Amino acid sequence: MEEVMTETLKTSDENAKQESSQLREGPLFVVGMFRSGTSLLYALLNQHPQIALTYEDDLAYLPSLFWFPTNTSRWFAKWDSWNGGPSRHKVPVTDLSPDISDLQTAAREVYIKFAEKKGAAVWGCKSPTFFDSLARLGRTFPNARFVIIWRDLYDVCNSILKAKVEASYFKRPGMILRAILGYLDMRVQSDWLVKHGLPVHEIWYEDMVTDSEAVMRGICEFVQLPFDPKMSSLKGADRSVIENGSHHSLVKSEKIFKPRQSRDALPMALKTKIDRYLHRWRKQYNGAWPRYPQSLEGKSSGPSLLERCRDRVAYNALWVGYHSIPVVFCLVPSRVWNVYRRLRGRAFEWQEAQYEVVKGRDDRAPR
């Protein structure tokens, strides 16, 4: 009798393993506001043997690569010069079909080839770049699934201010305003995904760092995979594609650190501005969103109509500016773009900042 039960359990385990290893049909996109814990979430998710996400490759951020007739070698070379996505993930052009000419097929092949190296079933990308492009992603990839991570807006803004000391990306104009209004933009677009039937699973950074196992179990249930205990720890996690820098020091450690309240560290004008918007959103969403901070100070009446209009105009201008950059990049010749980068002092920044190649250690590193 015991032998029969043992055989039955063994067969069930084998069937479950075989089912979980079957390649998923659509991509998984992990998205959050910048400085909201997306890198930590990426590291924990990729601890699962059946999950293989790329790290901010941003191919789906470059749809204009496919606006005109193209082939694999052409868009692949251009994409690699954007941020070294294929080089960083060691996906050579020879692994792909030579005549790919649309974004959906390109992303699918790249992500699957990357996942196949690990033998993973769930494939996709993690990137905060898509925080204001969720609806476009949903239209481009109608069979996609989304894990969206939120974080206390006070902490997001405080983290941006700290990161800008070293990371040039956060020194760009309007980053704080993008964070504040982009927070609502991501809420609206996440609701759009749900309304149009795309699977969405939302988590909070604060929950992830205080009870990582419960949060990761929830994600596993969402993607229909058995939970792996390694997902609740950074021990042994592969973070080789995460750039070196003090703003990534926590995810590079072996321990998951709990958040510290940082609202008092913010400049008073910024803090009160965040207060006004959070009060407005709590009222707008009947207290259900945002979940954190758990309590708000004072009894703000929210931003005035003038402030909201002024901020919205500025945010829309920033949106146009930031989303024009990849379009211009895709349309101008690479040599012209490289000259522009050198003039700005940012030539091939991704190679210098994200990788420290020790001579003789890795002859496949991007050059």
C-alpha positions as CSV (number, residue, x, y, z in Angstrom):
1,M,0.0,0.0,0.0
2,E,2.8,2.4,0.9
3,E,4.6,1.5,-2.3
4,V,1.4,2.4,-4.3
5,M,1.1,5.7,-2.5
6,T,4.8,6.5,-3.0
7,E,4.5,5.8,-6.7
8,T,1.3,7.9,-7.0
9,L,3.0,10.9,-5.3
10,K,6.1,10.5,-7.5
11,T,3.9,10.4,-10.6
12,S,2.0,13.5,-9.4
13,D,5.3,15.4,-8.8
14,E,6.6,14.5,-12.2
15,N,3.4,15.6,-13.9
16,A,3.4,18.9,-12.0
17,K,7.0,19.5,-12.9
18,Q,6.4,18.7,-16.6
19,E,3.3,21.0,-16.6
20,S,5.2,23.8,-15.0
21,S,8.1,23.5,-17.5
22,Q,5.8,23.9,-20.5
23,L,6.6,27.2,-22.3
24,R,4.0,29.9,-21.6
25,E,2.2,31.4,-24.5
26,G,2.6,35.1,-23.7
27,P,5.2,37.3,-22.0
28,L,5.3,38.4,-18.4
29,F,6.0,42.1,-17.9
30,V,7.2,43.3,-14.5
31,V,6.7,47.0,-14.2
32,G,6.8,49.6,-11.5
33,M,7.8,53.2,-11.0
34,F,11.6,53.8,-11.0
35,R,13.1,53.4,-7.5
36,S,10.1,51.3,-6.4
37,G,11.9,47.9,-6.0
38,T,11.6,46.5,-9.5
39,S,15.3,45.3,-9.4
40,L,14.7,43.5,-6.1
41,L,11.6,41.9,-7.5
42,Y,13.5,40.9,-10.7
43,A,16.2,39.2,-8.6
44,L,13.7,37.2,-6.5
45,L,11.6,36.2,-9.5
46,N,14.6,34.9,-11.4
47,Q,15.5,32.7,-8.4
48,H,12.7,30.4,-9.7
49,P,14.1,27.8,-12.1
50,Q,11.0,28.2,-14.4
51,I,11.2,32.0,-14.6
52,A,13.7,33.9,-16.9
53,L,13.1,37.6,-17.2
54,T,15.4,40.0,-19.0
55,Y,16.6,43.1,-17.1
56,E,15.6,46.4,-18.7
57,D,16.4,45.3,-22.2
58,D,13.7,47.8,-23.4
59,L,13.2,46.3,-26.8
60,A,9.5,46.8,-26.4
61,Y,10.3,50.5,-25.7
62,L,11.5,50.8,-29.3
63,P,8.5,50.1,-31.5
64,S,9.7,52.7,-34.0
65,L,12.5,50.2,-35.0
66,F,9.7,48.4,-36.9
67,W,7.9,51.4,-38.5
68,F,9.7,50.8,-41.8
69,P,10.6,47.6,-43.7
70,T,13.5,45.9,-41.8
71,N,15.1,42.6,-41.0
72,T,16.6,41.0,-37.9
73,S,20.2,42.0,-38.4
74,R,19.2,45.7,-38.9
75,W,16.9,46.2,-35.9
76,F,19.1,43.9,-33.7
77,A,22.2,46.0,-34.3
78,K,20.3,49.2,-33.6
79,W,18.7,47.9,-30.5
80,D,22.1,46.7,-29.2
81,S,23.5,50.2,-29.5
82,W,20.5,51.5,-27.4
83,N,21.5,49.9,-24.1
84,G,23.3,46.7,-25.0
85,G,20.2,44.6,-24.3
86,P,21.2,41.5,-26.4
87,S,24.9,41.7,-25.5
88,R,24.1,42.0,-21.8
89,H,21.9,38.9,-21.9
90,K,24.1,37.0,-24.4
91,V,21.5,36.5,-27.0
92,P,23.3,36.6,-30.4
93,V,21.6,37.6,-33.6
94,T,22.4,34.2,-35.1
95,D,20.0,32.6,-32.6
96,L,17.1,34.4,-34.2
97,S,15.2,34.0,-37.4
98,P,16.7,36.3,-40.1
99,D,13.5,37.9,-41.4
100,I,11.8,39.2,-38.3
101,S,10.1,42.5,-39.1
102,D,7.6,43.2,-36.2
103,L,8.0,44.0,-32.5
104,Q,5.8,41.2,-31.2
105,T,7.7,38.5,-33.0
106,A,11.1,40.1,-32.2
107,A,10.4,40.3,-28.5
108,R,8.9,36.8,-28.4
109,E,12.0,35.2,-30.0
110,V,14.5,37.2,-27.9
111,Y,12.7,36.4,-24.6
112,I,12.2,32.8,-25.4
113,K,15.8,32.3,-26.6
114,F,17.0,33.8,-23.3
115,A,14.6,31.6,-21.3
116,E,15.7,28.5,-23.1
117,K,19.2,28.9,-21.9
118,K,17.8,28.4,-18.4
119,G,15.1,25.9,-19.4
120,A,12.5,28.2,-18.0
121,A,8.8,28.3,-18.9
122,V,7.9,31.9,-18.0
123,W,9.6,34.5,-20.2
124,G,9.4,38.3,-20.4
125,C,11.0,41.5,-19.2
126,K,11.3,43.6,-16.1
127,S,11.6,47.3,-16.7
128,P,10.3,50.5,-15.0
129,T,10.5,52.2,-18.4
130,F,7.0,50.9,-19.2
131,F,5.3,52.6,-16.2
132,D,3.5,55.0,-18.5
133,S,3.2,52.6,-21.5
134,L,1.1,49.8,-20.0
135,A,-1.8,50.3,-22.3
136,R,0.5,50.3,-25.4
137,L,2.1,47.1,-24.1
138,G,-1.3,45.5,-23.6
139,R,-2.4,46.4,-27.2
140,T,0.9,45.1,-28.7
141,F,1.0,41.9,-26.6
142,P,-2.7,41.0,-26.0
143,N,-1.6,37.6,-24.4
144,A,0.8,39.2,-21.9
145,R,0.5,39.1,-18.2
146,F,1.6,41.9,-15.8
147,V,3.1,42.1,-12.3
148,I,2.9,45.7,-11.2
149,I,4.8,46.8,-8.1
150,W,3.9,49.9,-6.1
151,R,5.9,51.7,-3.4
152,D,5.1,54.6,-0.9
153,L,5.4,57.7,-3.1
154,Y,7.3,59.5,-0.3
155,D,10.0,56.8,-0.5
156,V,10.1,56.8,-4.3
157,C,10.8,60.5,-4.4
158,N,13.3,60.3,-1.6
159,S,15.1,57.5,-3.4
160,I,15.2,59.5,-6.6
161,L,16.9,62.4,-4.8
162,K,19.5,60.1,-3.4
163,A,20.1,58.2,-6.6
164,K,20.7,61.4,-8.6
165,V,23.9,62.0,-6.7
166,E,25.6,59.2,-8.7
167,A,23.2,58.0,-11.4
168,S,23.0,60.5,-14.3
169,Y,19.5,59.2,-15.4
170,F,17.9,60.7,-12.3
171,K,19.5,64.1,-12.9
172,R,17.3,64.5,-15.9
173,P,14.8,67.4,-15.8
174,G,11.4,66.7,-14.2
175,M,12.1,63.3,-12.6
176,I,10.2,64.1,-9.5
177,L,7.2,65.4,-11.4
178,R,7.3,62.3,-13.6
179,A,7.2,60.2,-10.4
180,I,4.3,62.0,-8.9
181,L,2.0,62.2,-11.9
182,G,3.4,59.0,-13.4
183,Y,2.2,57.3,-10.2
184,L,-1.4,58.1,-11.1
185,D,-0.7,57.4,-14.8
186,M,0.4,53.9,-13.9
187,R,-2.7,53.4,-11.8
188,V,-5.0,54.5,-14.7
189,Q,-3.2,52.3,-17.2
190,S,-3.2,49.3,-14.9
191,D,-7.0,49.7,-14.5
192,W,-7.1,49.8,-18.3
193,L,-5.4,46.5,-18.6
194,V,-7.8,44.9,-16.2
195,K,-10.8,46.5,-18.0
196,H,-9.6,45.0,-21.2
197,G,-9.2,41.5,-19.8
198,L,-5.4,41.3,-19.4
199,P,-4.2,39.4,-16.3
200,V,-2.7,41.9,-13.7
201,H,-1.2,41.1,-10.3
202,E,-0.3,44.0,-8.1
203,I,2.1,43.9,-5.1
204,W,3.6,46.5,-2.8
205,Y,7.3,46.9,-2.1
206,E,6.6,47.3,1.6
207,D,4.9,43.9,1.7
208,M,7.6,42.3,-0.4
209,V,10.4,43.3,2.0
210,T,8.5,42.4,5.2
211,D,7.0,39.1,4.0
212,S,8.7,38.1,0.8
213,E,7.5,34.5,1.0
214,A,3.8,35.5,1.0
215,V,4.3,38.0,-1.9
216,M,6.3,35.5,-4.0
217,R,3.8,32.8,-3.4
218,G,1.1,35.1,-4.7
219,I,3.0,35.8,-7.8
220,C,3.7,32.0,-8.3
221,E,0.0,31.4,-8.1
222,F,-0.6,34.2,-10.6
223,V,1.8,32.7,-13.2
224,Q,0.7,29.2,-12.3
225,L,4.0,27.8,-11.0
226,P,4.8,26.0,-7.8
227,F,6.5,28.2,-5.2
228,D,10.2,27.8,-4.8
229,P,11.7,28.7,-1.4
230,K,14.7,30.4,-3.0
231,M,12.4,33.2,-4.2
232,S,12.2,34.6,-0.7
233,S,15.9,35.2,-0.4
234,L,18.7,37.0,-2.3
235,K,21.2,34.4,-1.4
236,G,22.7,33.0,-4.6
237,A,20.6,35.3,-6.9
238,D,22.0,36.3,-10.3
239,R,22.4,40.1,-10.3
240,S,25.1,40.2,-12.9
241,V,23.1,42.4,-15.3
242,I,22.2,45.0,-12.6
243,E,24.5,47.9,-12.9
244,N,27.0,48.7,-10.1
245,G,26.3,51.8,-8.1
246,S,25.2,52.9,-4.6
247,H,21.6,53.2,-5.8
248,H,21.6,49.4,-6.3
249,S,23.6,48.5,-3.2
250,L,20.6,46.9,-1.4
251,V,19.7,44.5,-4.2
252,K,23.4,43.6,-4.6
253,S,23.5,42.5,-0.9
254,E,22.5,39.0,0.4
255,K,19.8,40.4,2.7
256,I,16.4,41.9,2.0
257,F,16.2,45.1,4.0
258,K,12.9,46.5,5.4
259,P,11.9,50.0,4.4
260,R,12.6,53.1,6.5
261,Q,10.1,56.0,6.6
262,S,11.7,58.8,4.6
263,R,9.0,61.5,4.4
264,D,10.8,63.7,6.9
265,A,13.9,63.7,4.8
266,L,12.1,65.3,1.9
267,P,12.2,69.1,1.3
268,M,9.2,70.6,2.9
269,A,7.8,71.9,-0.4
270,L,8.0,68.5,-2.0
271,K,6.6,66.7,1.0
272,T,3.5,69.0,1.1
273,K,3.0,68.6,-2.6
274,I,3.0,64.8,-2.3
275,D,0.7,65.2,0.7
276,R,-1.8,67.1,-1.4
277,Y,-1.9,64.5,-4.2
278,L,-2.1,61.5,-1.9
279,H,-5.1,63.1,-0.1
280,R,-6.8,63.6,-3.5
281,W,-6.1,60.1,-4.6
282,R,-7.3,58.5,-1.3
283,K,-10.5,60.4,-1.7
284,Q,-10.8,59.6,-5.4
285,Y,-10.3,55.8,-4.8
286,N,-12.4,55.7,-1.6
287,G,-9.4,55.1,0.6
288,A,-8.3,51.9,-1.2
289,W,-5.3,53.4,-3.1
290,P,-2.5,54.1,-2.5
291,R,-2.2,51.5,0.3
292,Y,1.0,53.1,1.5
293,P,1.7,55.2,3.4
294,Q,-0.9,53.7,5.8
295,S,-1.6,57.1,7.3
296,L,-1.5,60.7,5.9
297,E,-0.5,63.8,7.9
298,G,-2.9,66.7,8.2
299,K,-6.1,67.3,6.4
300,S,-5.0,68.5,3.0
301,S,-7.8,69.5,0.6
302,G,-5.7,68.3,-2.3
303,P,-3.9,70.2,-5.0
304,S,-5.8,73.2,-6.4
305,L,-7.2,73.2,-9.9
306,L,-4.4,75.6,-11.0
307,E,-1.7,73.3,-9.5
308,R,-3.2,70.2,-11.2
309,C,-3.4,72.0,-14.6
310,R,0.1,73.4,-14.4
311,D,1.5,70.0,-13.3
312,R,-0.4,68.2,-16.0
313,V,0.8,70.5,-18.8
314,A,4.4,70.1,-17.5
315,Y,4.0,66.3,-17.2
316,N,2.6,66.0,-20.7
317,A,5.5,68.0,-22.1
318,L,8.0,65.7,-20.3
319,W,6.1,62.7,-21.6
320,V,6.5,64.0,-25.2
321,G,10.2,64.7,-24.6
322,Y,11.1,61.4,-23.1
323,H,9.1,59.4,-25.6
324,S,10.6,61.3,-28.5
325,I,14.1,60.2,-27.6
326,P,13.6,56.5,-28.7
327,V,11.8,57.6,-31.9
328,V,14.7,59.9,-32.9
329,F,17.2,57.2,-31.9
330,C,15.5,54.7,-34.2
331,L,15.2,57.0,-37.2
332,V,18.6,58.7,-37.3
333,P,21.7,56.8,-38.5
334,S,23.7,55.1,-35.7
335,R,26.8,57.1,-36.4
336,V,24.9,60.4,-36.0
337,W,23.5,59.1,-32.6
338,N,26.9,58.1,-31.4
339,V,28.3,61.5,-32.2
340,Y,25.4,63.0,-30.2
341,R,26.2,60.7,-27.3
342,R,29.9,61.8,-27.3
343,L,29.0,65.4,-27.4
344,R,26.7,64.9,-24.4
345,G,29.5,63.0,-22.7
346,R,27.3,59.8,-22.5
347,A,28.8,57.7,-25.2
348,F,28.1,54.0,-24.6
349,E,27.3,54.7,-21.0
350,W,25.6,51.3,-20.5
351,Q,28.9,49.5,-21.3
352,E,30.9,51.6,-18.8
353,A,28.4,51.8,-16.0
354,Q,26.8,48.4,-16.0
355,Y,29.8,46.1,-16.5
356,E,33.2,45.9,-15.0
357,V,34.9,43.4,-17.3
358,V,38.0,41.9,-15.7
359,K,40.6,41.3,-18.4
360,G,40.7,37.7,-19.4
361,R,37.6,36.7,-17.4
362,D,35.0,37.0,-20.1
363,D,36.0,37.4,-23.7
364,R,32.3,37.5,-24.7
365,A,31.6,40.8,-22.9
366,P,30.3,43.7,-25.0
367,R,32.9,45.8,-26.6
